[in-house]
């Protein structure tokens, strides 16, 4: 397992570097940066101390550490999916408003040109 731990640490180090770069490029908010930094740090803790998930799971009344990881991951995935759905709906409404305003503006320009 030491090889996996080393490879995972290198990957998470690269991921944290990417998070920092995205923050410097202002492509990631403070909350997003904090979330991803904590995520990768906690992932490293879990990889280097796998029994920590079992202790955490037992404290929550769940039998195995792997189960608690799966439950948390599913909850996060569904939450992100919900947020993406809401964001997509907002973008669709914004695009509809822009197209409608453009169409009305074009129609008004055409009407004003025909009256001249």
C-alpha positions as a LaTeX table, in Angstrom:
\begin{tabular}{lrrr}
\hline
Residue & $x$ (\AA) & $y$ (\AA) & $z$ (\AA) \\
\hline
Unk1 & 0.00 & 0.00 & 0.00 \\
Unk2 & 2.99 & 2.32 & 0.35 \\
Unk3 & 3.23 & 2.69 & $-3.45$ \\
Unk4 & $-0.44$ & 3.69 & $-3.62$ \\
Unk5 & 0.01 & 6.16 & $-0.77$ \\
Unk6 & 2.97 & 7.76 & $-2.52$ \\
Unk7 & 1.16 & 7.98 & $-5.86$ \\
Unk8 & $-1.97$ & 9.38 & $-4.22$ \\
Unk9 & 0.06 & 11.96 & $-2.31$ \\
Unk10 & 1.74 & 13.09 & $-5.54$ \\
Unk11 & $-1.64$ & 13.30 & $-7.25$ \\
Unk12 & $-3.21$ & 15.28 & $-4.40$ \\
Unk13 & $-0.17$ & 17.59 & $-4.33$ \\
Unk14 & $-0.71$ & 18.23 & $-8.05$ \\
Unk15 & $-4.45$ & 18.76 & $-7.44$ \\
Unk16 & $-3.79$ & 21.27 & $-4.65$ \\
Unk17 & $-1.36$ & 23.09 & $-6.94$ \\
Unk18 & $-4.07$ & 23.24 & $-9.60$ \\
Unk19 & $-6.55$ & 24.63 & $-7.06$ \\
Unk20 & $-4.08$ & 27.35 & $-6.07$ \\
Unk21 & $-3.42$ & 28.19 & $-9.73$ \\
Unk22 & $-7.16$ & 28.41 & $-10.47$ \\
Unk23 & $-7.58$ & 30.73 & $-7.48$ \\
Unk24 & $-4.76$ & 32.98 & $-8.67$ \\
Unk25 & $-6.39$ & 33.11 & $-12.11$ \\
Unk26 & $-9.66$ & 34.08 & $-10.32$ \\
Unk27 & $-11.40$ & 31.05 & $-11.79$ \\
Unk28 & $-12.22$ & 29.72 & $-8.33$ \\
Unk29 & $-13.94$ & 31.51 & $-5.45$ \\
Unk30 & $-12.68$ & 31.60 & $-1.89$ \\
Unk31 & $-15.33$ & 29.04 & $-0.87$ \\
Unk32 & $-14.42$ & 26.78 & $-3.78$ \\
Unk33 & $-10.74$ & 27.03 & $-2.94$ \\
Unk34 & $-11.40$ & 26.22 & 0.70 \\
Unk35 & $-13.63$ & 23.27 & $-0.21$ \\
Unk36 & $-11.13$ & 21.70 & $-2.60$ \\
Unk37 & $-8.15$ & 22.28 & $-0.32$ \\
Unk38 & $-9.99$ & 20.59 & 2.57 \\
Unk39 & $-11.13$ & 17.80 & 0.26 \\
Unk40 & $-7.61$ & 16.92 & $-0.86$ \\
Unk41 & $-6.17$ & 17.24 & 2.63 \\
Unk42 & $-8.89$ & 14.96 & 4.05 \\
Unk43 & $-8.34$ & 12.53 & 1.18 \\
Unk44 & $-4.65$ & 12.37 & 2.11 \\
Unk45 & $-5.55$ & 11.76 & 5.76 \\
Unk46 & $-7.86$ & 8.90 & 4.76 \\
Unk47 & $-5.23$ & 7.34 & 2.49 \\
Unk48 & $-2.46$ & 7.56 & 5.10 \\
Unk49 & $-4.71$ & 6.59 & 8.06 \\
Unk50 & $-7.41$ & 4.29 & 6.64 \\
Unk51 & $-8.67$ & 3.31 & 10.10 \\
Unk52 & $-9.72$ & 6.91 & 10.70 \\
Unk53 & $-12.78$ & 6.35 & 8.52 \\
Unk54 & $-13.82$ & 3.37 & 10.62 \\
Unk55 & $-13.54$ & 5.41 & 13.82 \\
Unk56 & $-15.60$ & 8.20 & 12.22 \\
Unk57 & $-18.16$ & 5.71 & 10.87 \\
Unk58 & $-18.54$ & 4.02 & 14.25 \\
Unk59 & $-19.11$ & 7.41 & 15.89 \\
Unk60 & $-21.98$ & 7.94 & 13.43 \\
Unk61 & $-23.37$ & 4.45 & 13.99 \\
Unk62 & $-22.22$ & 3.11 & 10.62 \\
Unk63 & $-20.37$ & $-0.19$ & 10.53 \\
Unk64 & $-17.57$ & 0.35 & 8.02 \\
Unk65 & $-15.44$ & 3.32 & 7.07 \\
Unk66 & $-15.85$ & 2.65 & 3.36 \\
Unk67 & $-19.63$ & 2.90 & 3.76 \\
Unk68 & $-19.44$ & 6.34 & 5.35 \\
Unk69 & $-17.18$ & 7.54 & 2.51 \\
Unk70 & $-19.69$ & 6.28 & $-0.06$ \\
Unk71 & $-22.62$ & 7.94 & 1.77 \\
Unk72 & $-20.82$ & 11.27 & 2.01 \\
Unk73 & $-19.67$ & 11.08 & $-1.62$ \\
Unk74 & $-23.22$ & 10.37 & $-2.83$ \\
Unk75 & $-24.63$ & 13.24 & $-0.79$ \\
Unk76 & $-22.02$ & 15.64 & $-2.23$ \\
Unk77 & $-22.58$ & 14.39 & $-5.78$ \\
Unk78 & $-26.36$ & 14.86 & $-5.54$ \\
Unk79 & $-25.92$ & 18.32 & $-4.00$ \\
Unk80 & $-23.56$ & 19.37 & $-6.80$ \\
Unk81 & $-25.95$ & 17.90 & $-9.38$ \\
Unk82 & $-28.81$ & 19.92 & $-7.88$ \\
Unk83 & $-26.74$ & 23.12 & $-7.97$ \\
Unk84 & $-25.75$ & 22.48 & $-11.58$ \\
Unk85 & $-29.40$ & 21.90 & $-12.49$ \\
Unk86 & $-30.42$ & 25.22 & $-10.90$ \\
Unk87 & $-27.51$ & 27.04 & $-12.57$ \\
Unk88 & $-28.39$ & 25.55 & $-15.97$ \\
Unk89 & $-32.01$ & 26.64 & $-15.55$ \\
Unk90 & $-30.87$ & 30.19 & $-14.70$ \\
Unk91 & $-28.61$ & 30.27 & $-17.79$ \\
Unk92 & $-31.49$ & 29.08 & $-20.00$ \\
Unk93 & $-33.71$ & 31.85 & $-18.64$ \\
Unk94 & $-30.96$ & 34.42 & $-19.18$ \\
Unk95 & $-30.40$ & 33.29 & $-22.78$ \\
Unk96 & $-34.16$ & 33.40 & $-23.45$ \\
Unk97 & $-34.32$ & 36.96 & $-22.08$ \\
Unk98 & $-31.37$ & 38.08 & $-24.23$ \\
Unk99 & $-32.78$ & 36.52 & $-27.40$ \\
Unk100 & $-36.22$ & 37.99 & $-26.71$ \\
Unk101 & $-34.79$ & 41.48 & $-26.12$ \\
Unk102 & $-32.68$ & 41.20 & $-29.27$ \\
Unk103 & $-35.69$ & 40.07 & $-31.32$ \\
Unk104 & $-37.82$ & 42.94 & $-30.02$ \\
Unk105 & $-35.00$ & 45.41 & $-30.73$ \\
Unk106 & $-34.57$ & 44.08 & $-34.26$ \\
Unk107 & $-38.32$ & 44.26 & $-34.86$ \\
Unk108 & $-38.44$ & 47.86 & $-33.61$ \\
Unk109 & $-35.47$ & 48.82 & $-35.82$ \\
Unk110 & $-37.17$ & 47.26 & $-38.84$ \\
Unk111 & $-40.43$ & 49.08 & $-38.11$ \\
Unk112 & $-38.68$ & 52.42 & $-37.71$ \\
Unk113 & $-36.81$ & 51.95 & $-41.01$ \\
Unk114 & $-40.00$ & 51.10 & $-42.91$ \\
Unk115 & $-41.73$ & 54.25 & $-41.60$ \\
Unk116 & $-38.99$ & 56.50 & $-43.01$ \\
\hline
\end{tabular}
